[in-house]
Amino acid sequence: MNITFENMSTEHGKDIIDIFNYYINNSTAAFPDKTVPYEYFDKFINITKDYPAFSIKVKDKIIGFCFLHAYNPLPTFNECAEITYFIDKEFTGKGIGKMALIKLEIEAKKKGIKTILANISSKNKESLSFHKTNGFVECGRFSGIAKKSGEQFDIVWMQKQID
């Protein structure tokens, strides 16, 4: 399978939102409680300004997306970014998330970013395991602050030093 990364652009919006909406409807991995309209993609474009953001493709099909964005907009936090990635359900478990993480780490280093943060639902055992396996450590937990589909869950913060 030939995986490529292409700079995320507005022409990818529909496919990216379709992937995101799948996770909204079927998990706690995406935090909104109901599907988002295609215009929501503008939020992704806005928060990733000056940060690496990619559509993940097999041939011409978008199978996922990944990006970094500011953890905090103050210059004090310039060496820290938050990570987001979602892979089409048909393509999970094939090493694509690891490829996306490596790609973002390379790009982060070019920007002088030394710490990557991830915030993850405590119900998302696969993501927690993925991040731990890939060098992230739990650095914080907000107990019971989120509720989706009637289920209360924690938000787990994990971090990875990449310098």
N, C-alpha and C positions, 0 to 999 in steps of 0.2 A: 504494500500500500504506500503510495507516494504522497506524503503529507507535506503541504506547503503552508507558509505563513504569509499573509498579505496584509499590508497596512489597512486597518479597519476604516471603512468609508461609508458614506450614506447609501451607496448602492447595495451594501450588505445588510442594511437595517432590517428588512422584512425577515430574512432568514435568521438573523441573530435574535430578534424578538420572538420568533416562533420557538427557537430552542429555549430561550429564557422562560417563555410562557409554559412550556412543558414542565419545567422544574417548579414553577409557581403552582401549577395545578396538581403535581404529583409528589411533592416533597416539601421539606422545610429548608432545602438548600438555597432556594431563592426566597427572600423574605416577604415580598408583597403577598397579600392574602387573596388577591384576584388578578386575573390576567391584565396585562398592561397594553395600551394601544401602541401601534407602530411608531407613533410620535415619541414614545418613551426613549427610543434610540437616541434622540437628541441629547438626552441626559448623559448617556454613555460618551457621546462625542465631546460634550462640554467638560465632563470631569476628567477626561483623558488628554485634554489639551496639554501639550508639552510632555506627555508621558507615552511610553510604548503601548500600542493597542493593535491587536491583530485579529483578523479573521483566519480561522484554520480551515484549510480546504483539502479535499481529495478531488483531483481533476478540477472541475468547475463547481463542485458542490461544497457549500459551506457546511462544515460538520461541527463547528464550535467557534468559540472566541475567547480571547484572553486579554487582560490589560492590567496596567498599574495605574494608580491615581494617588493624589496627595492624601496622606493620612490626616494632615492638618495643613491648611494653606499658609500658615506663618513660616517665614524663612528659617526659623529655629528648627523646623522639622524637615528641611530639604533632603536630608540623608535617609529619610524613611518614606516608604510607600506602602499602600495597601494593594493586595492582589485580588483579582477576580478571574475566574475561568469557568466555563460551562461547555461540556461536550455533548453532542447529540447522543441520545440514549443508545442508538444502534452502534456507536463507536466507542463506548466506554470500555475500560478493561483491556485496552489494546496499546497502552503506553503513550497515548496522545497527551494526556494530562502532564505526564513527566516531560515530554517534549516541550509543551507550552511553558512549564515552569523553568526549564533550562533556557529557553529563548528569552523569557522575561528577565531572568537573572543576568544574562549576558547584556541585555539592553539596560538594565538597572545600573550595572557597574559603569557603563559608558556615561550615565547621568550623575555618577557620584553617589548613588543610593547604596547604603550599607546594610540597611535593615528592611526586610519585607514582613508585613503583617498580614494575617488572614483572620477574618472573623467568621466563625462556623457555628451552625446549629448543633447543639449537643445531641440531637436526634440523627445527625448525619454522620454515622459511624464510619462510612467509607471515606469521607473527606478527612475526618480526624485521623484515621489510620494512614491515609495517603500523605498527609502533611507530616506526621510523625516519622514515617518511613523516609521522607525526603528532607530531613534535617530541621524541621520546625519543632519548637518546644512550646508547650502551653505556658503562657505568661499572664493569663488573667481569665476570669470567668465571672459573668454577670448572671447570677442564679435567678431563674424563673422570670426573666424580664420580657420574654416573647411568648405570644400565643397565636397559634395558627390552626385553623380547623378544629378548634376546641382543645388543642393540646398545648400545654405550657412547656416551655423548654428554655435552656440556658443558652447564652451566647458565649462561645469559647474563643478567646483570642490566642493566636499562636504567632510566634515570630521566628525568623531565620536571619542570622547574620551572614552576609554574603561577601564581606570585604576580606 
